[in-house]
Amino acid sequence: QRQLLSFARTIVHKPQVMILDEATANIDTETEVLIQNSLEKMMNIGTMLIVAHRLSTVQHADKIIVLAHGEIMEQGNHFDLLKARGRYYTLYTLQNEKESLLKQSQQDKVAS
C-alpha cells in the first residue's frame, strides 16, 4: 500500500519527467491494472522512463528498449518487437503462459 500511495502522490503533481523502477513489482494484479491505467493516462503529459520485468507494464510505451547484460538487444514498440520474434517476444510469450497457468490454477481452486 505504501508503494501505491507514493505512486498516487507523484501522479497528483503531474511531473514532466517520471522515472519508475519496477513500479508494479510485489503488488497484486488488481493494483497493477490500476497503476497501468494511470500510466497510460499520463503518457501524453511528459516523459516516462520505466524499468520493468513485467512486460505488461511497458507494452503501451512509445519505445521499449530490451537490455541483456547491460547491452541493448532490441528496441521498438510492443507490436514491432513481437513481430521481430526476438527476446521481447520470447519473454512476453513466457510471461503470458505463466499468467494463464496461474489464472487457471486459481479458477480450479475456486471450483473445488
N, C-alpha and C positions, 0 to 999 in steps of 0.2 A: 504494500500500500504506500510505503514511503516513496518508492520509485514512481508510482503513478501520480502522487501528489507533487513531486518535484517536476515531473513532466508537465502537469497541468499549470503549475506556476510559470514555467517557461513559455508555454503557449499563450498565456494571458498577455505577456509583454510583447508578443509578435516580433521576435528578433529578426534582423536582416540576415544574419548568419547563425545557423544552428548546427552543432556537432553532437551526434548521438552515437554512443559506443555501446552496442549490444542493448539497445533500449527495450527490447522485448525478451531479453534473457530472464529466466527464472520467474516468469509470470504465466498465468493460466491463459488458455486460448481465448476466452471471452475478453479479457483485458487486452490481449494482443490485438484483437479486432478493433477495440475502441481506440487504441493508440494508432493503429494503421489508418483508420478513418480520419483521425485528427491530422496525421501527417499528410495524407492526400489533400486535405483542405488547405494546408499550409504551404504546399509545394510552390504555389504561384506567388507567395508573399516574399520569399527571399531564397537564399542559398542554403541547402542542407547537405551535410556530409554524414552519411550513415554507415557505420561499421556494423555488420551483422553476419551471423552464421545462418539464421533463419531467412531463407530467400524470399519468403512471403513479405518480409519487412521491406525489401528493396524492389520488388517487381514492378512498381509504378514509377520508379526513378527514371529521369531522362537519360542518365548514363550510369551503367553498372561496370565497375572495374573488378575483375576476378584476380585475386592475388594468390600466389603459392610460393612459400619460402621467400617472401619479400620481392618477388618479381611479378610484373603484370603478365598474366597469361592470356586474358581476353578482355575485351571491352565492347560495350554496345548497350542497346536497350534490351529489355526482357525478351521480346519476340525475336530479335536478331540473334541473341545468344542461344535461345532454344533452337532456332533454325540451324545454327552452326554446329550443333550437336557435340560441343566440346565439354570442358569441365563444368561449366554452369549447367548445361543440360543434364549431365550425369548427377550432379548434386541435387538439382531440382527434382529429378525423377526419383532419386533415393529418398528425399525428404517427403515427397508426396506419397510414396509407397508406405513409408513408416507411419505417417499420419493416418492413412487409410486403415492400416492394421490396428492402430491404437483406437480409432473410432469403432471399428468392428468389434474389438475386444470389449470396449465399454458397452456397446449395444448388446453383446452376448451376456454380459454380467447383468444388465437391466432385465433382459428377457428371462433369465433363470432365477 
